[in-house]
Amino acid sequence: MTIDLSFNKIATLDYRIFQGLSKLENIILDSNQIASLNFRIFQNVSSLKNINLSNNKLVSVSYTHLRAHET
């Protein structure tokens, strides 16, 4: 399953936004206004393979936060 939220002027995302989406593999969030992410946002999305955060206002994303999803 893919969710495409690109080009929506999103600035913040609630950390629970992807809860219950166990089949979610791709999240497309490019070209928004996201400046930071709560490290819990991708928790419990075990099938997640790709995240596109290009063209946002992010300064950094901690590898530690994403690494929790490696199997």
Phi, psi and chi 1 to 4 in degrees:
 res  aa     phi    psi   chi1   chi2   chi3   chi4
   1 MET       -  143.2  175.7 -177.4   -4.4      -
   2 THR  -125.2  137.5  -63.0      -      -      -
   3 ILE  -116.1  124.4  -70.6 -178.3      -      -
   4 ASP  -112.6  107.6 -174.1  -13.4      -      -
   5 LEU  -114.4   25.5  -63.1  171.5      -      -
   6 SER   -71.5  154.7   56.5      -      -      -
   7 PHE    56.4   44.5  -62.8   96.1      -      -
   8 ASN  -119.3    8.5  -80.1  -67.1      -      -
   9 LYS    57.7   31.0  -61.6 -179.2 -178.1  179.2
  10 ILE   -71.5  128.1  -63.0  169.2      -      -
  11 ALA  -105.4  -34.6      -      -      -      -
  12 THR  -136.6  155.3   60.2      -      -      -
  13 LEU  -131.5  129.1  -67.7  166.5      -      -
  14 ASP   -64.6  138.0 -172.7  -77.3      -      -
  15 TYR   -62.5  -15.0   75.5   91.0      -      -
  16 ARG   -95.2    3.7  -61.7  167.2  -68.3 -165.8
  17 ILE   -56.9  -32.9 -168.5  168.1      -      -
  18 PHE  -104.1    8.6  -58.4  118.4      -      -
  19 GLN   -61.7  139.3  -80.4 -175.2  -17.5      -
  20 GLY    83.8    0.9      -      -      -      -
  21 LEU  -102.1   67.3  -60.1  176.9      -      -
  22 SER   -66.4  -19.0   60.0      -      -      -
  23 LYS   -99.9    6.5  -65.3 -177.6 -179.4 -177.8
  24 LEU   -69.5  121.1 -176.0   59.5      -      -
  25 GLU  -110.9  -30.8  -67.4 -178.0  -14.0      -
  26 ASN  -132.4  130.7  -56.3  -68.5      -      -
  27 ILE  -121.9  121.8  -60.3  172.1      -      -
  28 ILE  -112.1  110.2  -54.8  168.3      -      -
  29 LEU  -123.0   22.3  -71.0  164.4      -      -
  30 ASP   -70.1  157.0   69.9  -79.0      -      -
  31 SER    58.7   49.1  -57.4      -      -      -
  32 ASN  -119.4 -156.2  -78.0  -67.2      -      -
  33 GLN  -126.5   31.6  -62.0  174.2    3.1      -
  34 ILE   -72.4  123.4  -59.2  167.2      -      -
  35 ALA  -104.9  -24.7      -      -      -      -
  36 SER  -153.1  158.7   65.2      -      -      -
  37 LEU  -129.5  137.3  -70.3  172.8      -      -
  38 ASN   -70.1  131.4 -174.8  -55.4      -      -
  39 PHE   -61.1  -17.5   72.5   92.5      -      -
  40 ARG   -85.6   -3.2  -63.1 -178.6  -66.9  175.0
  41 ILE   -60.8  -31.7 -162.7  164.8      -      -
  42 PHE  -102.2    8.6  -57.3  117.0      -      -
  43 GLN   -63.5  142.9 -102.3 -178.9  -24.1      -
  44 ASN    65.0   21.5  -57.7  -41.5      -      -
  45 VAL  -112.3   70.4 -172.7      -      -      -
  46 SER   -66.2  -22.4   58.1      -      -      -
  47 SER   -94.3    4.4   58.8      -      -      -
  48 LEU   -61.9  128.2 -172.5   59.3      -      -
  49 LYS  -117.5  -36.2  -65.5  179.7 -177.5  175.0
  50 ASN  -137.3  138.7  -60.0  -63.8      -      -
  51 ILE  -131.2  123.4  -54.1  165.0      -      -
  52 ASN  -106.8  110.6 -177.3  -15.2      -      -
  53 LEU  -116.7   20.3  -69.3  164.7      -      -
  54 SER   -65.8  153.8   60.9      -      -      -
  55 ASN    58.1   45.5  -60.8  -47.5      -      -
  56 ASN  -118.6 -169.5  -83.2  -76.7      -      -
  57 LYS  -104.2   18.8  -64.2 -178.5  177.7 -176.5
  58 LEU   -65.2  137.3  -71.0  168.5      -      -
  59 VAL   -94.9  -40.0  175.4      -      -      -
  60 SER  -156.5  155.4   67.4      -      -      -
  61 VAL  -129.9  125.0  175.3      -      -      -
  62 SER   -71.6  125.9  171.8      -      -      -
  63 TYR   -59.4  -34.6  175.6   71.4      -      -
  64 THR   -58.0  -39.2  -54.5      -      -      -
  65 HIS   -67.9  -37.5  -61.3  150.7      -      -
  66 LEU   -81.9  -29.9  -62.7  176.7      -      -
  67 ARG   -61.2  -26.2 -171.8  176.8  169.9  150.3
  68 ALA   -58.9  -14.5      -      -      -      -
  69 HIS   -96.3   -0.6  -59.3  -73.5      -      -
  70 GLU   -73.1  144.0  -68.2 -179.8  -10.0      -
  71 THR  -113.2      -   54.0      -      -      -
